[in-house]
Amino acid sequence: MEGDAKRQDGSEWPVVTEEERILYEILFYSQGPVDGYLLGEGVRDLFLKSGLSLRVLSQIWNLADVSNDNVLNVHEFVLVMHLIRGLLKGLKAPPTLPRKLTPPKTEPVTLQPATQQEREAYTKIFQALDVQRKGFLDGDSCRQVFQASGLTSEMLTHVWNLADVTRDGLLDVDEFCVACHLLRFIKAGNSIAGPVDVFTLLPDKVANKSLQARKRSAFNNEKRRQQVLQENKRLQLQQDKVDILRQVYKVQKKQGKPQITEEEFATNLAKEKEEIEKLEEIVFRLKKEHEKVRQETVKIILAEQKLNTDIVSIKKDTDELNRRLATCHTHATKDTDPFHQLYEQRKEKRQGSTIKDLDKIDASLPFDLNPFDPNLRPELVCQGLQLFTNTGNNHSSKGNNFHAVIEGLGNFGEAFDDLLAGSSARSEMEEDAVFKEVPVSMDRERWLGLQWGPEVEGQLEGVMGLSGQETEQLQEKLFTLRAELQKLNEPGSRLVFWLRRGMQSVTKYHED
């Protein structure tokens, strides 16, 4: 009887551990919450992956939804996950929520995104440490870097557990940037005591179904389309340039005033043709990549329209959310069986298939592990405690380069600004797997062997040896062509191929 009473009051339920909480908070933010809340079918789809019955899931939802608003904030989401895994391990669902499981009221941490200069500085550190170009750093490689911040082992443990999003005990360059940004955030006097949305720094890893991910996808498709148009225009202008230069040289010879020899002209023409070949390959590759984008142009337009509709819908949901939050909620205002309603809505789409099909719903997870696995031990997949409490594992046999990096970090404080000062804003195209942007300038460009700089403007006739009315149209074409090229190059860069090998890049084509 005493055991039955104990099960009834829920006293056998363990509290949420720190490692468990961080794991579930990462999962929460990976789903792309709106204004700090998860609402709608998406989050319920995730819980359906647990394999629990709809009735039990509805019971858990209502236990965790302590604000009675039919949506989940990060603390309530953590509680849902804790309850689900408890039931999967054989515990009984309490009729009411035990006091020790009441969600905390700590406010989420406001974390500003890293600037491009900051990210480049973090990446430089990563590259210096990743001497074998594996594309990741293990705990041993990161430990001394973290400790260079001068923070306590407890704080370093927390930073590692937040940064190792994939829970593989390794940090790739993106996760390492998260860690560095958090260290500097703390060194600046900020606290990370509350939930931290690390996906502020990892926008590419937010769930594909989220509004943020779909907007980013549409932006990237449009970006590639613009690149196709720009580089194709560059190719056309380069081809026009060769045609006009041929005409110029022909007129020069006709007037007996060639500025260069035929051999020099042939050499220059060969270089111009080589540039055309480079551009043709770039345009071909761009068009090949863009083919499916071109085929789905209508879909993209519709997707963008849908995004606008989604924004309106989210705004409507948010307004409704705010209305709910301003209301004094009671159990009477709750949806008592949210998962049954969801099942009924999906039943028509499944055309009568069974509940077991719900387990096949695709849910986006930031890590490979199954968060619903009853045998999962969060303390083992959050390895920060092992890294920063067992100081005997420190290795002092690192090379001189490693120790030079440590010394140059400036404790991640104000001295770190020296590293930032040496970093320039990176182009977004550096994240492209095929192309990168390189600087381009026409100031020192030579046409027919003649340097065309500011001093040539307005003196084309004398410098190129052209005179008479028959050359006026040709000169106008030259100036028009150069003006178009100048306009095309206004951003100050152009595309070239690059090959990505880990964190290294090898430019295939270089400027002459």
SEKOLKOL-986910 format. One record per residue (C-alpha): x, y, z. Coordinates in steps of 0.1 Angstrom, whole numbers, plus 5000, padded with zeros to 4 digits. Layout:
BEGIN
XYZ;...
// end
This chain:
BEGIN
500050005000;502850245009;504450174975;501150244957;500750574975;504350674966;503650604929;500450804932;502151124945;504951094919;507651114945;509650844927;510251074898;513751214896;514451584890;515751704857;519551694857;521651974843;522851754814;519351644806;518152004807;520752124782;520151834759;516451904757;516952284754;519152224724;516452004709;513852274716;515752554699;516652334670;512952314661;512752694653;510452834681;508453154674;508853424700;510253164724;507252914720;506652594700;503152574687;501252384661;501652024647;505452034643;506351984680;503651724684;505151524655;508351514674;506751374705;504951114684;508350974676;508450844712;505950564703;503750644733;499950634728;498050954719;496150934752;499450924772;501051204751;498051424757;498251354794;501951444795;501351764774;498751884798;500951804829;503852004814;501752294800;501652454834;500652794819;497552634804;498052814771;498252504748;501852604737;505252514751;508052744762;511552594766;511052494803;507752324795;509352144765;512152014788;509551884812;507651704784;510851524773;511651434809;508151284814;508251094782;511550934789;510450864825;507450674812;509550484787;511850374816;508750234834;507650514857;503950584861;502550924850;501551114881;497951254882;499251594890;502651744885;505051684915;506252014930;509951914924;509251894886;507752244884;509552424856;511952704866;511253064857;514753164845;514653384815;516253264783;519653424776;519753694748;522753594727;523753824698;524753654666;528553664658;529653924633;531553804602;534853944617;534253744649;533453434630;536553464609;538753514640;537253204656;537853014623;541453124623;541952974657;540252654646;542452624615;545552684636;544652404660;543352164633;546852094620;545851754605;542951914587;540351664600;537651924602;537051884639;538751914673;538551674701;538251754738;541951734744;542651994717;539952224731;540552194768;543552424770;541952674746;538952694769;541052714800;542953014785;539753214791;540453194829;536853084836;535952824862;535752454853;531952464860;531552744835;533752574809;531752254813;528652444806;530052604775;531252274761;527952114767;526152394748;528652404719;528752024713;525352034696;525851704677;526851534710;529751344694;532451464718;533951674689;533652034678;533452114641;534252464630;530652584635;530452444670;533952574678;532752924668;529752884692;532152794720;534453094714;531453324711;530053194744;533453234761;533753594750;530053654759;530853544795;534153734796;532254054788;530254014820;527253824808;525553524823;524453204806;522553074836;519253044816;518352864784;520752954756;519552944719;522852834703;521052824669;521253194669;524853114658;523852804637;521052914615;521752644589;521052374615;517552474624;514852224615;513952224578;510252264585;510752584605;509952924591;513553034594;514952744574;512452784546;513153154543;516853094542;516352824515;514353064493;517053324498;519853084487;517952984456;517453344446;521153414453;522253144429;519853274402;521453614405;524853464402;523853294369;522653624355;525753814366;528353574354;526553514321;526553894316;530253894324;530853624297;528953824271;530854144278;534153954276;533153814242;532154164230;535454294243;537454044221;535354144191;535854514196;539554474203;539954284170;538154574152;540354834170;543554654160;542254624124;541655004122;545055074138;546754864111;544555024084;545655364095;549255254099;549255324137;549354984155;550255034191;551654674195;553154414172;551054134157;552853894179;551954094210;548354134198;548153754193;549453694229;546953944243;544153794223;545053444236;544853574272;541453724265;540253394250;541653204280;539553434302;536553354281;537152974285;537253024323;534053224323;532352964300;533252684325;531952894354;528752984336;528252624326;528652504362;526352774375;523752684349;524052314357;523552384394;520752624386;518952384363;516752254390;516252604403;515252714369;512852414366;511352504399;511152884393;507352864397;507752654428;510152904443;507753194436;504952994452;507252904481;508053274486;504253354485;503753074510;506453224532;504653554532;501453364541;503253184568;504553504582;500953634584;499853304599;502653314625;501753674633;498153564638;499353274659;501553504679;498753754685;496653464696;499453354718;499853694733;496053704739;496253364757;499253474778;497353784789;494453564801;494253404835;494453044823;492652754840;492452384829;489052474814;490752674787;493052394776;492752144748;492351834769;493251594742;495551774717;497151454703;493851284695;492751594676;496051584657;495651214649;492151274636;493451564614;496251334600;493951034596;492351184564;495751244549;496850884557;493650754542;492850524571;496350394578;497150294613;498650484642;501950304638;502550504607;503050814628;506350674641;507650724605;507151094606;510351274597;511451484627;514551704624;517151634652;520351824657;522151504668;522351144657;521251004691;517550924699;516451164726;513650914735;515950624741;515250514777;518850384780;520250724769;522450874796;522651254791;525651284815;527651064791;526851254759;527451584777;531151544781;532051884796;532251754831;534751484821;536851734803;537152004829;537151824862;539751564854;542651804850;545051514851;544251444814;545851764803;548551704777;551551944777;553151784746;551452014721;553652174695;554952534695;552152644672;549552524697;551052724725;551453024703;547653014696;546952984733;549053294741;547453484713;543953444726;544353714751;542053524776;539153584752;538953934768;539854274755;543154154741;541253924718;540354234699;543754234683;542853904666;539554064654;541454364641;543354134617;540153984604;538154114575;534454064568;534053734549;531953704519;528953474522;530153304491;533053164510;530552914524;529852804489;531152454481;531952534445;532752904441;534353184461;534653554455;537953724447;538754094444;538654244410;539754594397;539854744363;542355024372;545354834359;543654634332;545354644298;543554634265;545654574235;548654604257;547754964268;547155044304;543655184308;543655394339;542155734348;544755914327;543355754295;539755874300;538956114273;542156054254;541255724237;541755874202;545255994208;546555704229;545155424206;546155604175;542555624162;541255924142;538656014117;534855964116;535055594109;536355534145;533755734164;531355444166;534055204176;535255444204;531755474216;531455094218;534755074238;533655334263;530155174266;531654824271;534154944298;531355124316;529254814316;532154604329;532854874356;529254854367;529254474368;532354494390;531054754414;530754504443;534454474439;534554094434;533953814409;533453434411;536153174406;536152804413;537552674445;538052324458;537252264495;539352014514;538452024551;539152374561;541452444532;540552594499;542452574466;541652824440;541452654406;541552974385;543553284394;543553634381;546453704356;
// end
